Amino acid sequence: MSVFEAPEFDDHEQVLFVNEPEVGLRAIIAIHNTRLGPALGGCRMWSYANEQEAIRDVLRLSRGMTYKAAVLDCGLGGGKSVIIGDPYREKTPELFHAMGKAIDSLNQRYIAGEDIGTNPLDMREILAATRCVSCLLEEDGGYGDPAPMTALGVFCAIQAGLEHALGALRLDGVHVAVQGVGNVGMHLCRLLHEAGARLTVSGNDSSRNPPSPAGVMKPAKTRPPPSEAIVPSRRKRLPPPPAGGAASLPHMRAF
């Protein structure tokens, strides 16, 4: 399947494939639309099963960023990049330097940021090769880690849904299932716990044990369920997993 044949292709302006075997970099940068400004979108690092999965992800996510930027009227377009690799084992400064050079070759048409599998320290390495990067720590000239603010947005959305469904904003005693406990998920769990919610948490990588909630809430007495057990469970409120696409239509019908 070519890029043009992918269901997620939506007249993207540019799709760049990056291959730097010397540093182990295989990546794809997708620019969906720059009519309103340079394309902004996170740089994700993920152990994709194959190249087609990575292509579909970067096309889908870059298109979504176009609409997000347009709604905010922030003078930006939509883009995204994905690095094919294990973020736990394959990160090196050289890999992100090479990624920065690839981004810089786009002549300021794409601005990267952190995403799943990357963080502000990785953005610092990209900064060594290009100024077209955001989500930097304050000492690097940025505004810090955006994960807490993203988690706050999800928390407010849960409150709004609760108010619509039950006519109340209180989360005390409400059972919330969180699938995907990474940078954003951990902060979300903290907010939910402080608001009195009962939590069921699960990681989004079945090959690894779910992250421990220690330091976020009281240590759980039981082991968190596997990720695939979250969606079919009869929970009333389900924050979408950060990787997107995990909650399929059959799962939604189960609710």
C-alpha positions in Angstrom: 0.0 0.0 0.0 1.4 3.4 -1.0 0.9 6.6 0.9 -1.6 7.8 -1.7 -3.6 4.6 -1.3 -3.8 4.8 2.5 -7.3 5.4 3.9 -5.8 8.2 6.1 -4.3 10.1 3.2 -6.2 13.4 2.9 -4.3 15.5 0.2 -1.3 15.8 2.5 1.1 18.4 1.2 4.3 16.4 1.9 5.4 13.1 3.4 9.1 12.7 4.0 10.7 9.3 4.7 13.9 9.5 6.7 16.5 6.8 6.8 19.8 7.2 8.7 21.1 3.7 9.3 24.3 5.0 10.9 22.3 6.2 13.9 19.4 3.7 13.6 16.9 6.4 12.5 13.8 5.4 10.5 11.2 8.1 10.6 8.3 9.6 8.7 7.3 13.3 8.7 3.9 14.3 7.4 2.8 17.8 6.6 -1.0 17.9 6.1 -1.8 21.5 5.6 0.1 24.8 6.0 -2.5 27.3 4.7 -2.8 28.9 8.1 0.9 28.7 9.0 3.7 26.2 9.5 2.7 22.7 10.5 2.9 21.9 14.2 2.8 18.4 15.6 4.5 16.1 18.0 7.4 13.7 17.3 6.3 10.2 18.4 8.6 7.3 19.0 6.8 3.9 18.9 7.6 0.3 18.2 5.3 0.0 15.2 4.6 -3.5 14.0 5.4 -2.5 10.4 6.0 0.5 8.1 2.3 0.6 7.0 1.2 1.0 10.6 3.6 4.0 11.0 2.3 5.6 7.8 -1.3 5.3 8.8 -0.5 6.8 12.2 1.4 9.8 10.9 -1.2 10.6 8.3 -4.0 10.4 10.7 -2.3 12.4 13.4 -1.1 15.1 11.1 -4.6 15.6 9.7 -6.0 15.9 13.2 -3.4 18.6 14.1 -4.6 20.7 11.2 -8.1 20.8 12.6 -6.9 21.4 16.2 -4.8 24.4 15.0 -7.6 25.8 12.9 -10.1 25.6 15.8 -7.6 27.5 18.1 -7.0 30.1 15.3 -3.3 30.1 16.3 -1.7 30.7 12.9 -0.4 27.2 12.6 -1.1 24.2 10.3 -1.0 20.5 11.0 1.8 18.0 10.9 3.3 15.1 12.7 6.4 12.9 12.8 7.0 9.3 13.9 10.2 7.5 14.7 10.0 3.8 14.2 11.8 2.3 17.3 11.6 1.3 20.9 11.6 4.4 23.0 12.8 2.4 26.0 15.9 0.9 24.3 16.8 2.7 21.1 17.1 6.4 22.0 20.4 8.1 21.5 21.4 11.7 21.2 22.7 11.0 17.7 19.3 9.6 16.6 17.5 12.8 17.6 20.3 15.0 16.1 19.6 13.3 12.8 15.9 13.8 13.3 16.5 17.4 13.9 18.5 17.7 10.6 15.6 16.1 8.8 13.1 18.6 10.3 15.5 21.5 9.5 15.6 20.4 5.8 11.9 21.3 5.5 12.7 25.0 5.7 10.5 25.8 8.7 7.4 24.2 7.3 7.2 21.7 10.3 7.6 22.4 14.0 8.1 19.3 16.2 7.2 18.7 19.8 7.1 15.9 22.3 4.6 13.1 22.0 4.3 9.4 23.0 7.8 8.0 23.6 9.5 11.4 23.6 10.0 14.1 26.2 11.6 17.6 26.6 15.0 16.1 27.0 14.7 14.5 23.5 13.5 17.9 22.2 16.7 19.4 23.5 18.7 17.0 21.3 16.6 17.9 18.3 17.2 21.6 19.2 20.9 21.0 18.5 20.1 20.6 14.8 17.1 22.9 14.3 15.1 25.7 15.9 11.9 24.2 14.6 11.0 22.4 17.8 8.8 23.1 20.8 8.0 21.5 24.2 11.4 22.6 25.5 12.3 22.9 29.1 12.5 26.5 30.5 16.3 26.4 30.7 16.3 25.6 26.9 14.1 28.6 26.2 10.7 26.8 26.3 7.7 26.7 28.6 8.3 23.3 30.1 6.7 19.9 29.9 3.2 20.2 28.3 2.0 16.9 29.8 0.4 18.5 33.0 -1.7 20.9 31.0 -2.8 18.1 28.6 -3.8 16.1 31.6 -5.7 19.0 33.0 -7.6 19.3 29.7 -8.6 15.7 29.9 -9.6 16.1 33.5 -11.9 19.1 32.7 -13.4 17.1 29.8 -14.3 14.3 32.2 -15.8 16.8 34.6 -17.9 18.2 31.7 -19.1 14.8 30.7 -20.0 13.9 34.3 -22.0 17.1 34.6 -23.8 16.4 31.4 -24.6 12.8 32.3 -25.3 13.1 36.0 -25.7 16.9 36.6 -22.7 17.0 39.0 -19.1 17.9 38.8 -18.0 15.9 41.8 -15.7 12.9 41.1 -15.7 11.6 44.6 -16.4 7.9 44.4 -16.7 7.8 40.6 -14.9 4.9 39.0 -12.7 5.9 36.1 -10.7 3.6 33.9 -7.5 5.1 32.4 -5.8 3.2 29.6 -2.3 4.4 28.9 -0.4 5.7 32.0 2.5 7.6 30.4 3.5 11.3 30.8 -0.1 12.5 30.5 -1.7 9.5 32.1 0.3 9.8 35.3 -0.7 13.5 35.8 -4.3 12.6 35.0 -4.3 9.9 37.6 -3.0 12.3 40.2 -5.8 14.8 39.4 -8.5 12.1 39.5 -7.1 10.7 42.7 -7.0 14.1 44.4 -10.6 14.6 43.3 -11.7 11.4 45.0 -12.2 9.1 42.0 -11.7 5.3 42.2 -9.1 4.3 39.5 -8.5 1.3 37.3 -5.3 1.9 35.4 -3.5 0.0 32.7 -0.4 0.6 30.5 -0.7 0.8 26.7 2.1 -1.6 26.0 1.1 -5.2 26.7 4.8 -6.3 26.5 5.5 -4.4 29.7 4.1 -4.3 33.2 1.7 -1.3 33.7 3.5 1.6 35.4 3.3 1.7 39.2 1.0 4.4 40.5 3.3 4.9 43.5 3.9 8.6 44.0 0.7 9.5 42.3 -1.8 7.7 44.6 -1.8 5.2 47.3 -0.1 2.0 46.0 -2.7 -0.4 44.6 -3.2 -3.7 46.4 -4.1 -5.5 43.2 -2.2 -5.7 40.0 -3.6 -3.4 37.2 -5.5 -5.2 34.5 -4.0 -5.7 31.0 -4.7 -2.9 28.6 -7.1 -4.9 26.4 -9.3 -5.5 29.5 -10.0 -1.8 30.1 -12.3 -1.1 27.1 -14.7 -4.1 27.4 -15.1 -3.5 31.1 -18.4 -1.8 32.2 -16.9 1.5 33.1 -19.1 4.6 32.6 -16.3 7.0 31.8 -13.3 6.1 29.7 -10.5 8.6 28.8 -9.2 7.8 25.3 -5.7 6.2 25.3 -3.1 8.6 24.1 -2.0 6.4 21.2 -5.5 6.8 19.7 -7.7 4.3 17.9 -7.8 1.7 20.7 -11.4 2.2 21.4 -13.1 0.6 18.4 -16.7 0.8 17.4 -17.5 -2.7 18.8 -16.0 -1.6 22.1 -18.1 1.5 22.2 -21.2 -0.5 21.5 -20.3 -2.6 24.6 -20.9 0.4 26.8 
